Amino acid sequence: MRDREQRIDEMLARHEIHQVILSLARATDRRDPEAIRSCYHPDAVDDHGAFRGSPAEFADWVPRTLALFAATQHLVGSPRIVLEGARARSETYCQAHHVFPSDDSGGERDAIMALRYVDRFERRDEGPWLIARRTCVWDFTSMVPLGEKWPLADGFLLGSPDRSDPSYSL
């Protein structure tokens, strides 16, 4: 019976960790500082290359940095999670789209970034699993000019990079 309980605990841990990874991708695209901070332990470190610092600093940096773009979307794959007691290591593949607005000097285009999130999670004092350290590993980028785009007609519900996005009404 103990083996079964342990496997259930491991499944729950993996699920909780995966939910944090998904929540952080959403919080980033919605540029929501409070939601970003909620994914990290307060003393965590995030290293995105262009940024390295605390969750509070990262949560302030994201909206300022992403304000340059008309839209962003972080598509994350299923994480590979290795549990080690109250710690876990994970690697998650991500494809991030950053769309420049049409009035940008380089024109409207999509900066596509292939990267991986290499995370260390910790569950402290029986609390939630949260990120203790995140390192972004950049694999490649490409720039794609945008021409005619869809939707071409009125009536489609469009997303917004803030709390006015329809997802907040769920």
C-alpha positions in Angstrom: 0.0 0.0 0.0 2.9 2.3 0.8 4.2 2.0 -2.8 0.8 3.0 -4.2 0.5 6.1 -1.9 4.0 7.1 -2.9 3.2 6.9 -6.6 0.0 9.0 -6.0 2.1 11.6 -4.2 4.6 11.7 -7.1 1.8 12.0 -9.6 0.3 14.9 -7.6 3.7 16.6 -7.3 4.3 16.3 -11.1 0.8 17.7 -11.8 1.3 20.7 -9.4 4.7 21.5 -10.9 3.3 21.3 -14.4 0.5 23.7 -13.4 3.0 26.2 -12.1 4.9 26.0 -15.5 1.6 26.6 -17.3 0.6 29.4 -15.0 3.9 31.2 -15.5 3.5 31.1 -19.3 0.0 32.5 -19.0 1.1 35.2 -16.5 3.9 36.2 -18.8 1.7 36.6 -21.9 -0.9 38.5 -19.9 1.9 40.6 -18.4 0.5 40.1 -14.9 3.1 40.8 -12.2 1.1 39.4 -9.4 0.5 36.1 -11.2 4.2 35.9 -12.2 5.4 36.4 -8.6 3.0 33.6 -7.4 4.9 31.0 -9.3 8.2 31.5 -7.4 9.5 31.3 -3.9 10.3 34.9 -2.8 14.1 34.2 -2.7 14.2 32.4 -6.1 16.4 33.5 -9.0 15.3 33.8 -12.6 17.9 33.9 -15.3 16.6 34.8 -18.7 19.9 35.9 -20.1 18.8 39.5 -20.7 17.5 39.5 -17.1 18.8 37.9 -14.0 17.2 38.6 -10.6 14.5 38.0 -8.1 10.8 37.1 -8.8 9.7 40.6 -7.8 12.2 42.2 -10.2 11.3 39.7 -12.9 7.6 40.4 -12.4 8.3 44.2 -13.0 10.7 43.5 -15.9 8.3 41.4 -18.0 5.5 43.9 -18.6 8.1 46.7 -19.4 10.0 44.5 -21.8 7.0 42.9 -23.5 5.3 46.3 -24.0 7.3 46.5 -27.2 5.2 43.7 -28.7 1.6 43.7 -29.9 1.2 40.1 -28.6 3.2 37.2 -27.2 2.5 33.6 -26.8 4.5 31.0 -24.9 3.7 27.4 -26.1 5.1 25.0 -23.5 5.6 21.3 -24.0 5.2 18.6 -21.4 7.9 19.0 -18.8 10.4 16.3 -17.9 10.3 16.3 -14.1 12.7 14.5 -11.8 11.5 14.3 -8.2 14.1 14.4 -5.4 12.1 14.5 -2.1 10.9 18.1 -1.5 12.9 19.2 -4.6 12.5 18.6 -8.3 14.3 19.4 -11.4 12.4 20.0 -14.7 13.1 20.8 -18.3 10.4 22.2 -20.4 10.6 23.0 -24.1 9.0 26.3 -25.2 8.3 28.0 -28.4 7.7 31.7 -27.8 6.2 34.1 -30.3 6.7 37.8 -30.0 4.8 39.9 -32.5 6.1 43.3 -33.4 3.4 45.9 -34.1 2.8 47.1 -37.7 4.1 50.6 -36.9 7.5 49.2 -35.7 10.4 50.4 -37.8 11.1 46.8 -39.0 7.5 46.2 -39.8 5.1 43.7 -38.4 6.9 40.4 -37.8 7.0 37.4 -35.4 10.2 36.8 -33.5 10.0 33.0 -32.8 12.2 31.8 -30.0 12.9 28.1 -29.3 14.0 27.7 -25.7 13.9 25.5 -22.7 13.1 26.3 -19.1 15.5 24.5 -16.8 13.9 24.8 -13.4 14.5 23.7 -9.8 11.3 23.5 -7.8 11.0 23.2 -4.1 8.1 22.3 -1.8 8.9 24.1 1.5 7.1 23.3 4.8 4.4 21.2 3.1 3.4 24.3 1.1 3.0 24.5 -2.7 5.6 23.5 -5.3 7.2 26.7 -6.5 10.2 27.7 -8.6 13.4 28.2 -6.7 15.5 28.8 -9.8 14.7 29.1 -13.4 17.3 29.2 -16.2 16.3 29.9 -19.8 18.4 28.0 -22.4 18.1 29.5 -25.9 18.3 27.0 -28.7 17.5 29.2 -31.8 15.4 32.2 -33.0 13.9 33.2 -36.3 12.2 36.3 -37.6 9.1 35.8 -39.8 7.6 38.8 -41.6 3.8 38.9 -41.3 1.7 39.6 -44.3 -2.0 39.1 -44.6 -3.3 37.8 -41.3 -6.3 36.0 -39.9 -9.0 36.7 -38.8 -10.0 38.7 -41.8 -13.6 39.4 -40.7 -15.2 41.1 -37.7 -16.7 39.2 -34.9 -13.7 37.2 -33.7 -12.8 37.5 -30.0 -9.3 38.8 -29.8 -6.9 38.4 -26.9 -5.3 41.2 -25.0 -1.9 41.2 -23.2 -3.4 42.4 -19.9 -6.2 41.8 -17.4 -8.9 42.7 -20.0 -8.1 39.4 -21.8 -11.2 37.2 -22.0 -9.4 34.5 -20.0 -9.8 36.6 -16.8 -13.6 36.2 -17.0 -13.4 32.4 -16.6 
